[in-house]
Amino acid sequence: MARQQSRKWLSGKWRWGLSLGALALLGALLLEAWPFLAYPETRLAFSVETPAQVDAPSHLQAGVAVRDITPPPGLPKFGYSTFAADADGFRTRLKARAVFLHAPGSTPLALVQLDLGAGSLLLHKRVAELIAARTSVPAHGLSLLVTHTHTGPGNYMDSDFYNVFGSNRAGFDPALFEFLSKQIAAAVIDAYEHRRDALVATGQTDAWGLTRNRSLGAWARNQGLDPDSLPGDAVFRAVNPRMTMLRIDLRADDGCFHPAAALTSFSVHGTAIPAFTAPYHADVWAGLARNIRVTDNVGGDACGANPFAFVHAPFQATHGDNNPDVRAGQRGHIEARRIGNALASHATMLHRQLGENLHSGIRTQVASRELALLALAEPQRFGLCERAVVGAATAGAANDDEVFPISYLPFLQEGWPRQFFTDGCQGVKQWMLSKLQLLLPAQRFPHRAMLQLIRIDDLAWVAVPWEVTLEAGNRIRAGVRDVLDSPDTLVEISSLANGYMGYAVTPEEYGAQYYEGGHTLYGPGTVPFLTEQSVRLARDLGTQAELADLPASSEFSLVTRSHWPADTALAGSPGFVDRPAFTGAMENRLPFWSVRVRAETGAALALHRPLIAVEQFRDGHWRTRVDDQGLGMQLLATDTAGTWELRWYEPDYPGSYRFRVESRGEREALYSAAFPAMPGTADASE
């Protein structure tokens, strides 16, 4: 009798447990599906415009320009998905760096580096529209190349999947999209309008010791190796150390050519800044962009000082499984700066070496093709699956970004490939939410991909919207090199260009089902598909000068949610709340001076314009010592009513200093009380 009652009790307990589990699953599904059920949709239409300007230069011409793309505070961020945080200010600025390049008899090019987490086909189409009336750059000659920082804005993508799940808050944001589009277009137009005669040089160097392979077990499968038997330094050797640079010098008014810009690709994830970090940050790319040291010019001592503000535009190569080699427990700004500065040293040396090879008699070519993946004929698929499917390993997060307990649960943890029913196109992938994923139509996932091949003299950049792993890049690169007319051409892959389609891992890596394999949306045939399509572009350029295989018009319908902040009234008068105070260094934090100030809120703060600086009193005048365009200042919100904290890190030497907040609207600039840079020195005075 007692045993029967026990069985009945257990039976009831299991019924309750199953019911609660079903309710939890239903709740999770409702939460994930809510944006698709409740949010309105925005319809966007684009057309390919013929450029209004027609140029036929007799000499190679180039132009360079920069625009700030730091959006207002309060927006969700892309890269860490649910584990991201709304932006509360900035630690480094986000930039758009545009290079216009036009060789005689070739297609004008606009190569734009963006401090963003990923490209967007929407951005490409909108920017192409905006620049058509003001430049000679056609849509197929525009390329948006990104850094993949994980602490930039999200919600500007061309697919609902990444607009909903890629950021900490869901929905396509029309205001953010238009802001980014206009700032990027302004950079291209400015570069075009300031074009000059140019010289260029291309080259490569290796930068070892700053990156490591985060998924060595998956990579080892490519070589048929046992990861447990690999030497200890294998994690540092299974990386792409290659730094590829296009150096550009411009003719100044003195008749001499001076260094003006460089485009540089390198393979490193933008994840030195960890999840849950609130300020916008360009990650390791901030130091790489800003700390390259350029001094030489072609004319040597016969020429005057360089009149150009040198622009370094670094962007991603084959980074999919290559992380920054951050010291254990030290992720953050200091490590991001250390790695970025070390990379900048390599870039500095490469730039100097290229000074010996500058010339103008170059050939440029570009091939651009947009593919509708859901409508591709079978001969063009090369094993690509018929629709996107998200793997369970994606929820487990990548190595170095594990979240307890999610990353350690069965099936969600890396290395749990499916053992049964593996004969479908997605093979060994454990589906997130199993077949329930099919309730999300295939059109909600990214399904339009733009591929480009850009040839500049002896350099070929293959731009794809996937995150490409080390070995995947090797295979694509080898395929393209085999069909190029010059075997000495430098070939490199640019990941995440012009869109975002998830990851691209080799079939062998896919079989391990690490994070990268789980996030390879279109199955184990993705890299064979990318290789063959890239080879196809290379063959096309072997028979014609250019290729513009883009649809004449495109339409998108996206689940929408406005996150763009409103301009709320400032409580009280603007001004500084307290006197500057010094905070000493702590573990993983630099020393800084700080002060609080009441100022505008939301979009009225206009973070894309210079805002804060520190002035030094010298020779009877206040002069700018450091501003917010470098790595030494920070703005962060202390409340939602317009009180901000300003920080100046690593104050340098004794003197009298003060903070300045630039004017906005009718408000004039604000100045703090004076302070000494070094604590314990004489009191500052005005």
NORHU-V136682 format. One record per run of one state. SS is the DSSP state (alpha for helix, beta for strand, coil for the rest). FROM is the first residue (numbers start at 1). TO is the last residue. If there is no record, write none. Layout:
BEGIN
ss from to
SS FROM TO
SS FROM TO
END
This chain:
BEGIN
ss from to
coil 1 1
alpha 2 38
coil 39 40
beta 41 47
coil 48 60
beta 61 68
coil 69 76
beta 77 78
coil 79 80
alpha 81 83
coil 84 88
beta 89 90
coil 91 94
beta 95 102
coil 103 108
beta 109 114
coil 115 120
alpha 121 132
coil 133 138
alpha 139 141
beta 142 146
coil 147 148
beta 149 149
coil 150 150
beta 151 153
coil 154 159
alpha 160 165
coil 166 166
beta 167 167
coil 168 171
beta 172 172
coil 173 173
alpha 174 193
coil 194 195
beta 196 206
coil 207 210
beta 211 213
coil 214 215
alpha 216 223
coil 224 226
alpha 227 229
coil 230 233
alpha 234 237
coil 238 241
beta 242 251
coil 252 256
beta 257 266
coil 267 269
beta 270 270
coil 271 279
beta 280 281
coil 282 283
alpha 284 290
coil 291 296
beta 297 297
coil 298 299
alpha 300 302
coil 303 310
beta 311 316
coil 317 321
beta 322 324
coil 325 332
alpha 333 357
coil 358 358
beta 359 359
coil 360 363
beta 364 372
alpha 373 375
coil 376 377
alpha 378 380
coil 381 390
beta 391 391
alpha 392 394
coil 395 405
alpha 406 408
coil 409 430
beta 431 431
coil 432 433
alpha 434 439
coil 440 441
alpha 442 444
coil 445 447
beta 448 456
coil 457 458
beta 459 463
coil 464 466
beta 467 468
coil 469 469
alpha 470 483
coil 484 489
beta 490 494
coil 495 502
beta 503 504
coil 505 506
alpha 507 512
coil 513 514
alpha 515 518
coil 519 525
alpha 526 543
coil 544 545
beta 546 549
coil 550 552
beta 553 560
coil 561 574
beta 575 576
coil 577 580
beta 581 583
coil 584 585
beta 586 586
coil 587 588
beta 589 589
coil 590 591
beta 592 598
coil 599 601
alpha 602 605
coil 606 611
beta 612 618
coil 619 620
beta 621 627
coil 628 632
beta 633 637
coil 638 642
beta 643 649
coil 650 655
beta 656 661
coil 662 663
beta 664 664
coil 665 666
beta 667 667
coil 668 669
beta 670 671
coil 672 674
beta 675 676
coil 677 686
END
